[in-house]
Structure formats: structure tokens, C-alpha cells
């Protein structure tokens, strides 16, 4: 009897608890997800504090090698200038 006409409502929906509903057609639902409403909400605040936190945790891995490299380059530049000066050439010539 599923799908037969009901004299009172015009459509019989099936046994109670086992209803056969007609397929809805032409229904369009539009919604905007929460992350699309404010895509940059808190992004700048988080960027500042996350950058500070990450830098603070990585400073001991980055700064000492840079200090060693800077000291070595400073020493090498001074040594090069000395060796190319008059006194340095006289010293290396002996």
C-alpha cells in the first residue's frame, strides 16, 4: 500500500515507524561556516605571540653559532688587513 492515495490527505506515508517520505526537490540551503565569517579573526594577535614564543625557544640554537661565525669573520678580516699592511708584509717576508 506504500505510495497509494489516502482519501483524507491525498498521500499515504506508510506504516507508523516505517514511513516512506517523498524525496524533497528544489530545496537550496545556503550557509556560511564560522571560519568563513571571520577568516583572520585573531590572526595578527596570534602571529605576534607565536613568533615571540618560537623565537624564544630557538634563540639558544641560533645565536651562539652566529656569534662564533661573527667572531671568526671579524678576526679573519683584521688578520687579512694586517697581513696586507706594511708591517704585515715585512713580518711575512722574514
HTML snippet that shows the backbone in 3Dmol.js (N, CA, C, O; Angstrom):
<script src="https://3Dmol.org/build/3Dmol-min.js"></script>
<div id="view" style="width:600px;height:400px;position:relative"></div>
<script>
const pdb = `
ATOM      1  N   UNK A   1       0.807  -1.194   0.000  1.00  0.00           N
ATOM      2  CA  UNK A   1       0.000   0.000   0.000  1.00  0.00           C
ATOM      3  C   UNK A   1       0.853   1.262   0.000  1.00  0.00           C
ATOM      4  O   UNK A   1       0.314   2.368   0.015  1.00  0.00           O
ATOM      5  N   UNK A   2       2.170   1.115  -0.016  1.00  0.00           N
ATOM      6  CA  UNK A   2       3.030   2.286   0.012  1.00  0.00           C
ATOM      7  C   UNK A   2       2.862   3.052  -1.286  1.00  0.00           C
ATOM      8  O   UNK A   2       2.954   2.490  -2.377  1.00  0.00           O
ATOM      9  N   UNK A   3       2.615   4.336  -1.147  1.00  0.00           N
ATOM     10  CA  UNK A   3       2.509   5.182  -2.316  1.00  0.00           C
ATOM     11  C   UNK A   3       1.100   5.318  -2.846  1.00  0.00           C
ATOM     12  O   UNK A   3       0.892   6.025  -3.833  1.00  0.00           O
ATOM     13  N   UNK A   4       0.113   4.666  -2.228  1.00  0.00           N
ATOM     14  CA  UNK A   4      -1.266   4.794  -2.700  1.00  0.00           C
ATOM     15  C   UNK A   4      -1.899   6.043  -2.108  1.00  0.00           C
ATOM     16  O   UNK A   4      -1.448   6.567  -1.090  1.00  0.00           O
ATOM     17  N   UNK A   5      -2.927   6.494  -2.753  1.00  0.00           N
ATOM     18  CA  UNK A   5      -3.616   7.686  -2.280  1.00  0.00           C
ATOM     19  C   UNK A   5      -4.383   7.390  -1.002  1.00  0.00           C
ATOM     20  O   UNK A   5      -4.975   6.322  -0.847  1.00  0.00           O
ATOM     21  N   UNK A   6      -4.362   8.344  -0.100  1.00  0.00           N
ATOM     22  CA  UNK A   6      -5.150   8.291   1.121  1.00  0.00           C
ATOM     23  C   UNK A   6      -6.349   9.198   0.887  1.00  0.00           C
ATOM     24  O   UNK A   6      -6.167  10.338   0.460  1.00  0.00           O
ATOM     25  N   UNK A   7      -7.543   8.745   1.146  1.00  0.00           N
ATOM     26  CA  UNK A   7      -8.698   9.597   0.845  1.00  0.00           C
ATOM     27  C   UNK A   7      -8.725  10.886   1.659  1.00  0.00           C
ATOM     28  O   UNK A   7      -9.306  11.874   1.210  1.00  0.00           O
ATOM     29  N   UNK A   8      -8.107  10.905   2.858  1.00  0.00           N
ATOM     30  CA  UNK A   8      -8.197  12.101   3.691  1.00  0.00           C
ATOM     31  C   UNK A   8      -7.133  13.140   3.311  1.00  0.00           C
ATOM     32  O   UNK A   8      -7.465  14.312   3.132  1.00  0.00           O
ATOM     33  N   UNK A   9      -5.845  12.730   3.182  1.00  0.00           N
ATOM     34  CA  UNK A   9      -4.766  13.680   2.917  1.00  0.00           C
ATOM     35  C   UNK A   9      -4.304  13.664   1.471  1.00  0.00           C
ATOM     36  O   UNK A   9      -3.639  14.603   1.036  1.00  0.00           O
ATOM     37  N   UNK A  10      -4.627  12.654   0.733  1.00  0.00           N
ATOM     38  CA  UNK A  10      -4.214  12.594  -0.654  1.00  0.00           C
ATOM     39  C   UNK A  10      -2.939  11.780  -0.857  1.00  0.00           C
ATOM     40  O   UNK A  10      -2.612  11.442  -1.995  1.00  0.00           O
ATOM     41  N   UNK A  11      -2.207  11.454   0.213  1.00  0.00           N
ATOM     42  CA  UNK A  11      -0.974  10.670   0.078  1.00  0.00           C
ATOM     43  C   UNK A  11      -0.793   9.833   1.325  1.00  0.00           C
ATOM     44  O   UNK A  11      -0.877  10.348   2.440  1.00  0.00           O
ATOM     45  N   UNK A  12      -0.546   8.552   1.146  1.00  0.00           N
ATOM     46  CA  UNK A  12      -0.356   7.662   2.295  1.00  0.00           C
ATOM     47  C   UNK A  12       1.130   7.490   2.529  1.00  0.00           C
ATOM     48  O   UNK A  12       1.850   7.118   1.602  1.00  0.00           O
ATOM     49  N   UNK A  13       1.618   7.746   3.735  1.00  0.00           N
ATOM     50  CA  UNK A  13       3.046   7.802   4.027  1.00  0.00           C
ATOM     51  C   UNK A  13       3.618   6.473   4.480  1.00  0.00           C
ATOM     52  O   UNK A  13       4.823   6.396   4.722  1.00  0.00           O
ATOM     53  N   UNK A  14       2.834   5.441   4.606  1.00  0.00           N
ATOM     54  CA  UNK A  14       3.351   4.149   5.037  1.00  0.00           C
ATOM     55  C   UNK A  14       2.961   3.852   6.469  1.00  0.00           C
ATOM     56  O   UNK A  14       2.282   4.645   7.123  1.00  0.00           O
ATOM     57  N   UNK A  15       3.407   2.677   6.955  1.00  0.00           N
ATOM     58  CA  UNK A  15       3.101   2.254   8.314  1.00  0.00           C
ATOM     59  C   UNK A  15       3.798   3.184   9.314  1.00  0.00           C
ATOM     60  O   UNK A  15       4.856   3.729   9.000  1.00  0.00           O
ATOM     61  N   UNK A  16       3.241   3.373  10.485  1.00  0.00           N
ATOM     62  CA  UNK A  16       3.905   4.191  11.502  1.00  0.00           C
ATOM     63  C   UNK A  16       5.258   3.577  11.889  1.00  0.00           C
ATOM     64  O   UNK A  16       5.348   2.381  12.164  1.00  0.00           O
ATOM     65  N   UNK A  17       6.303   4.406  11.908  1.00  0.00           N
ATOM     66  CA  UNK A  17       7.649   3.942  12.207  1.00  0.00           C
ATOM     67  C   UNK A  17       8.393   3.477  10.973  1.00  0.00           C
ATOM     68  O   UNK A  17       9.608   3.285  11.027  1.00  0.00           O
ATOM     69  N   UNK A  18       7.702   3.293   9.871  1.00  0.00           N
ATOM     70  CA  UNK A  18       8.331   2.867   8.624  1.00  0.00           C
ATOM     71  C   UNK A  18       7.794   3.743   7.501  1.00  0.00           C
ATOM     72  O   UNK A  18       7.324   3.249   6.475  1.00  0.00           O
ATOM     73  N   UNK A  19       7.873   5.039   7.713  1.00  0.00           N
ATOM     74  CA  UNK A  19       7.303   5.979   6.760  1.00  0.00           C
ATOM     75  C   UNK A  19       8.176   6.084   5.523  1.00  0.00           C
ATOM     76  O   UNK A  19       9.404   6.035   5.607  1.00  0.00           O
ATOM     77  N   UNK A  20       7.550   6.225   4.410  1.00  0.00           N
ATOM     78  CA  UNK A  20       8.238   6.477   3.156  1.00  0.00           C
ATOM     79  C   UNK A  20       7.893   7.900   2.759  1.00  0.00           C
ATOM     80  O   UNK A  20       6.790   8.177   2.287  1.00  0.00           O
ATOM     81  N   UNK A  21       8.852   8.800   2.956  1.00  0.00           N
ATOM     82  CA  UNK A  21       8.602  10.200   2.653  1.00  0.00           C
ATOM     83  C   UNK A  21       8.984  10.489   1.214  1.00  0.00           C
ATOM     84  O   UNK A  21       9.947   9.922   0.699  1.00  0.00           O
ATOM     85  N   UNK A  22       8.247  11.356   0.572  1.00  0.00           N
ATOM     86  CA  UNK A  22       8.630  11.708  -0.790  1.00  0.00           C
ATOM     87  C   UNK A  22       9.956  12.479  -0.777  1.00  0.00           C
ATOM     88  O   UNK A  22      10.238  13.217   0.168  1.00  0.00           O
ATOM     89  N   UNK A  23      10.755  12.310  -1.810  1.00  0.00           N
ATOM     90  CA  UNK A  23      12.048  12.974  -1.912  1.00  0.00           C
ATOM     91  C   UNK A  23      11.829  14.468  -2.127  1.00  0.00           C
ATOM     92  O   UNK A  23      11.135  14.866  -3.063  1.00  0.00           O
ATOM     93  N   UNK A  24      12.419  15.298  -1.263  1.00  0.00           N
ATOM     94  CA  UNK A  24      12.241  16.739  -1.468  1.00  0.00           C
ATOM     95  C   UNK A  24      13.005  17.203  -2.709  1.00  0.00           C
ATOM     96  O   UNK A  24      14.116  16.745  -2.977  1.00  0.00           O
ATOM     97  N   UNK A  25      12.414  18.086  -3.432  1.00  0.00           N
ATOM     98  CA  UNK A  25      13.054  18.622  -4.633  1.00  0.00           C
ATOM     99  C   UNK A  25      13.104  20.141  -4.542  1.00  0.00           C
ATOM    100  O   UNK A  25      12.291  20.762  -3.858  1.00  0.00           O
ATOM    101  N   UNK A  26      14.056  20.720  -5.233  1.00  0.00           N
ATOM    102  CA  UNK A  26      14.248  22.159  -5.335  1.00  0.00           C
ATOM    103  C   UNK A  26      14.391  22.832  -3.976  1.00  0.00           C
ATOM    104  O   UNK A  26      13.795  23.881  -3.734  1.00  0.00           O
ATOM    105  N   UNK A  27      15.174  22.235  -3.095  1.00  0.00           N
ATOM    106  CA  UNK A  27      15.460  22.858  -1.812  1.00  0.00           C
ATOM    107  C   UNK A  27      16.925  23.252  -1.821  1.00  0.00           C
ATOM    108  O   UNK A  27      17.802  22.405  -1.988  1.00  0.00           O
ATOM    109  N   UNK A  28      17.185  24.520  -1.642  1.00  0.00           N
ATOM    110  CA  UNK A  28      18.552  25.028  -1.602  1.00  0.00           C
ATOM    111  C   UNK A  28      18.792  25.664  -0.247  1.00  0.00           C
ATOM    112  O   UNK A  28      18.042  26.540   0.182  1.00  0.00           O
ATOM    113  N   UNK A  29      19.835  25.221   0.417  1.00  0.00           N
ATOM    114  CA  UNK A  29      20.193  25.778   1.719  1.00  0.00           C
ATOM    115  C   UNK A  29      21.575  26.392   1.580  1.00  0.00           C
ATOM    116  O   UNK A  29      22.520  25.728   1.155  1.00  0.00           O
ATOM    117  N   UNK A  30      21.686  27.651   1.938  1.00  0.00           N
ATOM    118  CA  UNK A  30      22.952  28.348   1.884  1.00  0.00           C
ATOM    119  C   UNK A  30      23.361  28.704   3.306  1.00  0.00           C
ATOM    120  O   UNK A  30      22.566  29.234   4.082  1.00  0.00           O
ATOM    121  N   UNK A  31      24.589  28.411   3.630  1.00  0.00           N
ATOM    122  CA  UNK A  31      25.095  28.738   4.966  1.00  0.00           C
ATOM    123  C   UNK A  31      26.557  29.158   4.843  1.00  0.00           C
ATOM    124  O   UNK A  31      27.250  28.792   3.894  1.00  0.00           O
ATOM    125  N   UNK A  32      26.991  29.910   5.796  1.00  0.00           N
ATOM    126  CA  UNK A  32      28.372  30.365   5.833  1.00  0.00           C
ATOM    127  C   UNK A  32      29.016  29.759   7.069  1.00  0.00           C
ATOM    128  O   UNK A  32      28.553  29.983   8.188  1.00  0.00           O
ATOM    129  N   UNK A  33      30.075  28.998   6.873  1.00  0.00           N
ATOM    130  CA  UNK A  33      30.725  28.342   8.003  1.00  0.00           C
ATOM    131  C   UNK A  33      31.399  29.394   8.893  1.00  0.00           C
ATOM    132  O   UNK A  33      31.729  30.483   8.424  1.00  0.00           O
ATOM    133  N   UNK A  34      31.601  29.071  10.168  1.00  0.00           N
ATOM    134  CA  UNK A  34      32.186  30.058  11.082  1.00  0.00           C
ATOM    135  C   UNK A  34      33.579  30.516  10.668  1.00  0.00           C
ATOM    136  O   UNK A  34      33.921  31.678  10.882  1.00  0.00           O
ATOM    137  N   UNK A  35      34.393  29.640  10.083  1.00  0.00           N
ATOM    138  CA  UNK A  35      35.726  30.084   9.694  1.00  0.00           C
ATOM    139  C   UNK A  35      35.702  30.933   8.429  1.00  0.00           C
ATOM    140  O   UNK A  35      36.719  31.537   8.085  1.00  0.00           O
ATOM    141  N   UNK A  36      34.593  30.997   7.738  1.00  0.00           N
ATOM    142  CA  UNK A  36      34.475  31.883   6.582  1.00  0.00           C
ATOM    143  C   UNK A  36      33.924  33.244   6.974  1.00  0.00           C
ATOM    144  O   UNK A  36      34.073  34.207   6.222  1.00  0.00           O
ATOM    145  N   UNK A  37      33.299  33.341   8.120  1.00  0.00           N
ATOM    146  CA  UNK A  37      32.720  34.613   8.527  1.00  0.00           C
ATOM    147  C   UNK A  37      33.810  35.604   8.923  1.00  0.00           C
ATOM    148  O   UNK A  37      33.759  36.773   8.542  1.00  0.00           O
ATOM    149  N   UNK A  38      34.791  35.137   9.687  1.00  0.00           N
ATOM    150  CA  UNK A  38      35.914  35.986  10.099  1.00  0.00           C
ATOM    151  C   UNK A  38      37.191  35.190   9.889  1.00  0.00           C
ATOM    152  O   UNK A  38      37.727  34.644  10.854  1.00  0.00           O
ATOM    153  N   UNK A  39      37.696  35.102   8.668  1.00  0.00           N
ATOM    154  CA  UNK A  39      38.835  34.218   8.405  1.00  0.00           C
ATOM    155  C   UNK A  39      40.128  34.671   9.081  1.00  0.00           C
ATOM    156  O   UNK A  39      40.999  33.837   9.329  1.00  0.00           O
ATOM    157  N   UNK A  40      40.282  35.941   9.383  1.00  0.00           N
ATOM    158  CA  UNK A  40      41.513  36.429  10.016  1.00  0.00           C
ATOM    159  C   UNK A  40      41.287  36.842  11.459  1.00  0.00           C
ATOM    160  O   UNK A  40      42.028  37.668  11.992  1.00  0.00           O
ATOM    161  N   UNK A  41      40.269  36.275  12.096  1.00  0.00           N
ATOM    162  CA  UNK A  41      39.980  36.633  13.482  1.00  0.00           C
ATOM    163  C   UNK A  41      41.124  36.179  14.376  1.00  0.00           C
ATOM    164  O   UNK A  41      41.394  34.982  14.486  1.00  0.00           O
ATOM    165  N   UNK A  42      41.789  37.120  15.007  1.00  0.00           N
ATOM    166  CA  UNK A  42      42.873  36.802  15.928  1.00  0.00           C
ATOM    167  C   UNK A  42      44.176  36.407  15.263  1.00  0.00           C
ATOM    168  O   UNK A  42      45.103  35.980  15.951  1.00  0.00           O
ATOM    169  N   UNK A  43      44.280  36.533  13.966  1.00  0.00           N
ATOM    170  CA  UNK A  43      45.480  36.076  13.261  1.00  0.00           C
ATOM    171  C   UNK A  43      46.688  36.953  13.596  1.00  0.00           C
ATOM    172  O   UNK A  43      47.781  36.434  13.820  1.00  0.00           O
ATOM    173  N   UNK A  44      46.504  38.256  13.633  1.00  0.00           N
ATOM    174  CA  UNK A  44      47.636  39.143  13.913  1.00  0.00           C
ATOM    175  C   UNK A  44      48.086  39.029  15.365  1.00  0.00           C
ATOM    176  O   UNK A  44      49.283  39.058  15.650  1.00  0.00           O
ATOM    177  N   UNK A  45      47.140  38.900  16.271  1.00  0.00           N
ATOM    178  CA  UNK A  45      47.476  38.716  17.685  1.00  0.00           C
ATOM    179  C   UNK A  45      48.245  37.416  17.872  1.00  0.00           C
ATOM    180  O   UNK A  45      49.263  37.389  18.562  1.00  0.00           O
ATOM    181  N   UNK A  46      47.766  36.346  17.264  1.00  0.00           N
ATOM    182  CA  UNK A  46      48.439  35.053  17.385  1.00  0.00           C
ATOM    183  C   UNK A  46      49.801  35.078  16.699  1.00  0.00           C
ATOM    184  O   UNK A  46      50.744  34.441  17.170  1.00  0.00           O
ATOM    185  N   UNK A  47      49.910  35.803  15.597  1.00  0.00           N
ATOM    186  CA  UNK A  47      51.186  35.862  14.880  1.00  0.00           C
ATOM    187  C   UNK A  47      52.258  36.519  15.738  1.00  0.00           C
ATOM    188  O   UNK A  47      53.400  36.062  15.761  1.00  0.00           O
ATOM    189  N   UNK A  48      51.905  37.569  16.430  1.00  0.00           N
ATOM    190  CA  UNK A  48      52.883  38.268  17.270  1.00  0.00           C
ATOM    191  C   UNK A  48      53.349  37.366  18.400  1.00  0.00           C
ATOM    192  O   UNK A  48      54.551  37.210  18.614  1.00  0.00           O
ATOM    193  N   UNK A  49      52.406  36.769  19.126  1.00  0.00           N
ATOM    194  CA  UNK A  49      52.782  35.973  20.286  1.00  0.00           C
ATOM    195  C   UNK A  49      53.386  34.635  19.892  1.00  0.00           C
ATOM    196  O   UNK A  49      54.273  34.138  20.588  1.00  0.00           O
ATOM    197  N   UNK A  50      52.929  34.035  18.791  1.00  0.00           N
ATOM    198  CA  UNK A  50      53.545  32.781  18.342  1.00  0.00           C
ATOM    199  C   UNK A  50      54.967  33.020  17.858  1.00  0.00           C
ATOM    200  O   UNK A  50      55.851  32.199  18.101  1.00  0.00           O
ATOM    201  N   UNK A  51      55.194  34.136  17.175  1.00  0.00           N
ATOM    202  CA  UNK A  51      56.542  34.456  16.711  1.00  0.00           C
ATOM    203  C   UNK A  51      57.474  34.657  17.898  1.00  0.00           C
ATOM    204  O   UNK A  51      58.602  34.162  17.896  1.00  0.00           O
ATOM    205  N   UNK A  52      57.007  35.383  18.912  1.00  0.00           N
ATOM    206  CA  UNK A  52      57.827  35.595  20.107  1.00  0.00           C
ATOM    207  C   UNK A  52      58.130  34.264  20.796  1.00  0.00           C
ATOM    208  O   UNK A  52      59.268  34.016  21.194  1.00  0.00           O
ATOM    209  N   UNK A  53      57.120  33.411  20.938  1.00  0.00           N
ATOM    210  CA  UNK A  53      57.310  32.122  21.604  1.00  0.00           C
ATOM    211  C   UNK A  53      58.282  31.239  20.829  1.00  0.00           C
ATOM    212  O   UNK A  53      59.154  30.611  21.429  1.00  0.00           O
ATOM    213  N   UNK A  54      58.148  31.184  19.519  1.00  0.00           N
ATOM    214  CA  UNK A  54      59.040  30.346  18.717  1.00  0.00           C
ATOM    215  C   UNK A  54      60.471  30.871  18.742  1.00  0.00           C
ATOM    216  O   UNK A  54      61.420  30.092  18.837  1.00  0.00           O
ATOM    217  N   UNK A  55      60.626  32.179  18.657  1.00  0.00           N
ATOM    218  CA  UNK A  55      61.977  32.763  18.704  1.00  0.00           C
ATOM    219  C   UNK A  55      62.614  32.516  20.060  1.00  0.00           C
ATOM    220  O   UNK A  55      63.804  32.212  20.140  1.00  0.00           O
ATOM    221  N   UNK A  56      61.841  32.643  21.119  1.00  0.00           N
ATOM    222  CA  UNK A  56      62.373  32.434  22.462  1.00  0.00           C
ATOM    223  C   UNK A  56      62.859  30.997  22.640  1.00  0.00           C
ATOM    224  O   UNK A  56      63.858  30.756  23.318  1.00  0.00           O
ATOM    225  N   UNK A  57      62.154  30.048  22.033  1.00  0.00           N
ATOM    226  CA  UNK A  57      62.557  28.652  22.170  1.00  0.00           C
ATOM    227  C   UNK A  57      63.740  28.292  21.275  1.00  0.00           C
ATOM    228  O   UNK A  57      64.444  27.321  21.552  1.00  0.00           O
ATOM    229  N   UNK A  58      63.969  29.050  20.219  1.00  0.00           N
ATOM    230  CA  UNK A  58      65.035  28.717  19.276  1.00  0.00           C
ATOM    231  C   UNK A  58      66.284  29.568  19.428  1.00  0.00           C
ATOM    232  O   UNK A  58      67.276  29.329  18.738  1.00  0.00           O
ATOM    233  N   UNK A  59      66.259  30.558  20.316  1.00  0.00           N
ATOM    234  CA  UNK A  59      67.368  31.502  20.409  1.00  0.00           C
ATOM    235  C   UNK A  59      68.676  30.815  20.794  1.00  0.00           C
ATOM    236  O   UNK A  59      69.732  31.216  20.303  1.00  0.00           O
ATOM    237  N   UNK A  60      68.646  29.816  21.638  1.00  0.00           N
ATOM    238  CA  UNK A  60      69.883  29.145  22.049  1.00  0.00           C
ATOM    239  C   UNK A  60      70.459  28.256  20.954  1.00  0.00           C
ATOM    240  O   UNK A  60      71.629  27.879  21.016  1.00  0.00           O
ATOM    241  N   UNK A  61      69.658  27.922  19.962  1.00  0.00           N
ATOM    242  CA  UNK A  61      70.165  27.129  18.839  1.00  0.00           C
ATOM    243  C   UNK A  61      70.738  28.006  17.736  1.00  0.00           C
ATOM    244  O   UNK A  61      71.567  27.548  16.951  1.00  0.00           O
ATOM    245  N   UNK A  62      70.306  29.260  17.668  1.00  0.00           N
ATOM    246  CA  UNK A  62      70.666  30.129  16.552  1.00  0.00           C
ATOM    247  C   UNK A  62      71.762  31.137  16.923  1.00  0.00           C
ATOM    248  O   UNK A  62      72.708  31.327  16.159  1.00  0.00           O
ATOM    249  N   UNK A  63      71.640  31.779  18.080  1.00  0.00           N
ATOM    250  CA  UNK A  63      72.537  32.877  18.433  1.00  0.00           C
ATOM    251  C   UNK A  63      73.989  32.435  18.649  1.00  0.00           C
ATOM    252  O   UNK A  63      74.879  33.080  18.094  1.00  0.00           O
ATOM    253  N   UNK A  64      74.293  31.373  19.422  1.00  0.00           N
ATOM    254  CA  UNK A  64      75.705  31.010  19.613  1.00  0.00           C
ATOM    255  C   UNK A  64      76.469  30.720  18.321  1.00  0.00           C
ATOM    256  O   UNK A  64      77.595  31.200  18.185  1.00  0.00           O
ATOM    257  N   UNK A  65      75.919  29.955  17.355  1.00  0.00           N
ATOM    258  CA  UNK A  65      76.664  29.781  16.105  1.00  0.00           C
ATOM    259  C   UNK A  65      76.891  31.094  15.355  1.00  0.00           C
ATOM    260  O   UNK A  65      77.945  31.281  14.748  1.00  0.00           O
ATOM    261  N   UNK A  66      75.915  32.005  15.388  1.00  0.00           N
ATOM    262  CA  UNK A  66      76.111  33.295  14.737  1.00  0.00           C
ATOM    263  C   UNK A  66      77.204  34.102  15.430  1.00  0.00           C
ATOM    264  O   UNK A  66      78.007  34.758  14.766  1.00  0.00           O
ATOM    265  N   UNK A  67      77.240  34.059  16.762  1.00  0.00           N
ATOM    266  CA  UNK A  67      78.292  34.784  17.480  1.00  0.00           C
ATOM    267  C   UNK A  67      79.671  34.217  17.158  1.00  0.00           C
ATOM    268  O   UNK A  67      80.624  34.974  16.974  1.00  0.00           O
ATOM    269  N   UNK A  68      79.783  32.883  17.089  1.00  0.00           N
ATOM    270  CA  UNK A  68      81.065  32.261  16.738  1.00  0.00           C
ATOM    271  C   UNK A  68      81.461  32.633  15.315  1.00  0.00           C
ATOM    272  O   UNK A  68      82.620  32.958  15.057  1.00  0.00           O
ATOM    273  N   UNK A  69      80.510  32.588  14.394  1.00  0.00           N
ATOM    274  CA  UNK A  69      80.800  32.933  12.999  1.00  0.00           C
ATOM    275  C   UNK A  69      81.181  34.406  12.880  1.00  0.00           C
ATOM    276  O   UNK A  69      82.086  34.746  12.118  1.00  0.00           O
ATOM    277  N   UNK A  70      80.501  35.290  13.627  1.00  0.00           N
ATOM    278  CA  UNK A  70      80.839  36.709  13.576  1.00  0.00           C
ATOM    279  C   UNK A  70      82.243  36.953  14.131  1.00  0.00           C
ATOM    280  O   UNK A  70      83.013  37.725  13.560  1.00  0.00           O
ATOM    281  N   UNK A  71      82.577  36.293  15.249  1.00  0.00           N
ATOM    282  CA  UNK A  71      83.909  36.465  15.835  1.00  0.00           C
ATOM    283  C   UNK A  71      84.989  35.957  14.882  1.00  0.00           C
ATOM    284  O   UNK A  71      86.038  36.587  14.741  1.00  0.00           O
ATOM    285  N   UNK A  72      84.739  34.818  14.224  1.00  0.00           N
ATOM    286  CA  UNK A  72      85.712  34.277  13.273  1.00  0.00           C
ATOM    287  C   UNK A  72      85.888  35.206  12.078  1.00  0.00           C
ATOM    288  O   UNK A  72      87.016  35.432  11.641  1.00  0.00           O
ATOM    289  N   UNK A  73      84.804  35.744  11.545  1.00  0.00           N
ATOM    290  CA  UNK A  73      84.903  36.662  10.400  1.00  0.00           C
ATOM    291  C   UNK A  73      85.594  37.962  10.807  1.00  0.00           C
ATOM    292  O   UNK A  73      86.386  38.507  10.039  1.00  0.00           O
ATOM    293  N   UNK A  74      85.305  38.455  11.993  1.00  0.00           N
ATOM    294  CA  UNK A  74      85.951  39.674  12.471  1.00  0.00           C
ATOM    295  C   UNK A  74      87.462  39.454  12.619  1.00  0.00           C
ATOM    296  O   UNK A  74      88.260  40.295  12.207  1.00  0.00           O
ATOM    297  N   UNK A  75      87.840  38.328  13.205  1.00  0.00           N
ATOM    298  CA  UNK A  75      89.261  38.008  13.359  1.00  0.00           C
ATOM    299  C   UNK A  75      89.928  37.854  11.983  1.00  0.00           C
ATOM    300  O   UNK A  75      91.034  38.349  11.765  1.00  0.00           O
ATOM    301  N   UNK A  76      89.234  37.152  11.042  1.00  0.00           N
ATOM    302  CA  UNK A  76      89.804  36.928   9.713  1.00  0.00           C
ATOM    303  C   UNK A  76      89.980  38.248   8.955  1.00  0.00           C
ATOM    304  O   UNK A  76      90.989  38.432   8.274  1.00  0.00           O
ATOM    305  N   UNK A  77      89.030  39.153   9.063  1.00  0.00           N
ATOM    306  CA  UNK A  77      89.149  40.450   8.382  1.00  0.00           C
ATOM    307  C   UNK A  77      90.290  41.273   8.963  1.00  0.00           C
ATOM    308  O   UNK A  77      91.068  41.875   8.222  1.00  0.00           O
ATOM    309  N   UNK A  78      90.390  41.300  10.287  1.00  0.00           N
ATOM    310  CA  UNK A  78      91.501  42.039  10.900  1.00  0.00           C
ATOM    311  C   UNK A  78      92.851  41.427  10.523  1.00  0.00           C
ATOM    312  O   UNK A  78      93.801  42.154  10.231  1.00  0.00           O
ATOM    313  N   UNK A  79      92.939  40.107  10.527  1.00  0.00           N
ATOM    314  CA  UNK A  79      94.187  39.425  10.165  1.00  0.00           C
ATOM    315  C   UNK A  79      94.551  39.715   8.703  1.00  0.00           C
ATOM    316  O   UNK A  79      95.718  39.934   8.378  1.00  0.00           O
ATOM    317  N   UNK A  80      93.533  39.712   7.826  1.00  0.00           N
ATOM    318  CA  UNK A  80      93.773  39.998   6.413  1.00  0.00           C
ATOM    319  C   UNK A  80      94.271  41.430   6.230  1.00  0.00           C
ATOM    320  O   UNK A  80      95.207  41.664   5.465  1.00  0.00           O
ATOM    321  N   UNK A  81      93.660  42.384   6.919  1.00  0.00           N
ATOM    322  CA  UNK A  81      94.119  43.766   6.821  1.00  0.00           C
ATOM    323  C   UNK A  81      95.545  43.913   7.350  1.00  0.00           C
ATOM    324  O   UNK A  81      96.349  44.648   6.778  1.00  0.00           O
ATOM    325  N   UNK A  82      95.857  43.212   8.444  1.00  0.00           N
ATOM    326  CA  UNK A  82      97.216  43.291   8.997  1.00  0.00           C
ATOM    327  C   UNK A  82      98.238  42.686   8.032  1.00  0.00           C
ATOM    328  O   UNK A  82      99.301  43.264   7.806  1.00  0.00           O
ATOM    329  N   UNK A  83      97.913  41.516   7.462  1.00  0.00           N
ATOM    330  CA  UNK A  83      98.861  40.863   6.563  1.00  0.00           C
ATOM    331  C   UNK A  83      99.062  41.650   5.268  1.00  0.00           C
ATOM    332  O   UNK A  83     100.101  41.509   4.623  1.00  0.00           O
ATOM    333  N   UNK A  84      98.101  42.464   4.882  1.00  0.00           N
ATOM    334  CA  UNK A  84      98.251  43.284   3.684  1.00  0.00           C
ATOM    335  C   UNK A  84      98.776  44.682   3.989  1.00  0.00           C
ATOM    336  O   UNK A  84      98.884  45.510   3.085  1.00  0.00           O
ATOM    337  N   UNK A  85      99.102  44.955   5.242  1.00  0.00           N
ATOM    338  CA  UNK A  85      99.692  46.249   5.591  1.00  0.00           C
ATOM    339  C   UNK A  85     101.216  46.153   5.464  1.00  0.00           C
ATOM    340  O   UNK A  85     101.766  45.079   5.225  1.00  0.00           O
ATOM    341  N   UNK A  86     101.885  47.301   5.629  1.00  0.00           N
ATOM    342  CA  UNK A  86     103.357  47.315   5.533  1.00  0.00           C
ATOM    343  C   UNK A  86     103.975  46.419   6.604  1.00  0.00           C
ATOM    344  O   UNK A  86     104.871  45.628   6.311  1.00  0.00           O
ATOM    345  N   UNK A  87     103.502  46.540   7.840  1.00  0.00           N
ATOM    346  CA  UNK A  87     104.076  45.735   8.912  1.00  0.00           C
ATOM    347  C   UNK A  87     103.833  44.252   8.695  1.00  0.00           C
ATOM    348  O   UNK A  87     104.704  43.430   8.978  1.00  0.00           O
ATOM    349  N   UNK A  88     102.651  43.905   8.194  1.00  0.00           N
ATOM    350  CA  UNK A  88     102.343  42.504   7.945  1.00  0.00           C
ATOM    351  C   UNK A  88     103.184  41.928   6.812  1.00  0.00           C
ATOM    352  O   UNK A  88     103.606  40.774   6.882  1.00  0.00           O
ATOM    353  N   UNK A  89     103.429  42.706   5.783  1.00  0.00           N
ATOM    354  CA  UNK A  89     104.247  42.216   4.677  1.00  0.00           C
ATOM    355  C   UNK A  89     105.706  42.050   5.109  1.00  0.00           C
ATOM    356  O   UNK A  89     106.388  41.106   4.711  1.00  0.00           O
ATOM    357  N   UNK A  90     106.160  42.990   5.928  1.00  0.00           N
ATOM    358  CA  UNK A  90     107.532  42.852   6.428  1.00  0.00           C
ATOM    359  C   UNK A  90     107.669  41.616   7.320  1.00  0.00           C
ATOM    360  O   UNK A  90     108.684  40.920   7.271  1.00  0.00           O
ATOM    361  N   UNK A  91     106.662  41.350   8.120  1.00  0.00           N
ATOM    362  CA  UNK A  91     106.700  40.186   9.020  1.00  0.00           C
ATOM    363  C   UNK A  91     106.672  38.882   8.239  1.00  0.00           C
ATOM    364  O   UNK A  91     107.406  37.948   8.562  1.00  0.00           O
ATOM    365  N   UNK A  92     105.820  38.809   7.200  1.00  0.00           N
ATOM    366  CA  UNK A  92     105.710  37.562   6.435  1.00  0.00           C
ATOM    367  C   UNK A  92     106.903  37.376   5.492  1.00  0.00           C
ATOM    368  O   UNK A  92     107.184  36.253   5.074  1.00  0.00           O
ATOM    369  N   UNK A  93     107.601  38.454   5.154  1.00  0.00           N
ATOM    370  CA  UNK A  93     108.752  38.351   4.270  1.00  0.00           C
ATOM    371  C   UNK A  93     109.967  37.771   5.004  1.00  0.00           C
ATOM    372  O   UNK A  93     110.848  37.184   4.376  1.00  0.00           O
ATOM    373  N   UNK A  94     110.014  37.930   6.291  1.00  0.00           N
ATOM    374  CA  UNK A  94     111.177  37.456   7.048  1.00  0.00           C
ATOM    375  C   UNK A  94     111.171  35.985   7.261  1.00  0.00           C
ATOM    376  O   UNK A  94     112.087  35.447   7.882  1.00  0.00           O
TER     377      UNK A  94
END
`;
const viewer = $3Dmol.createViewer("view");
viewer.addModel(pdb, "pdb");
viewer.setStyle({}, {cartoon: {color: "spectrum"}});
viewer.zoomTo();
viewer.render();
</script>
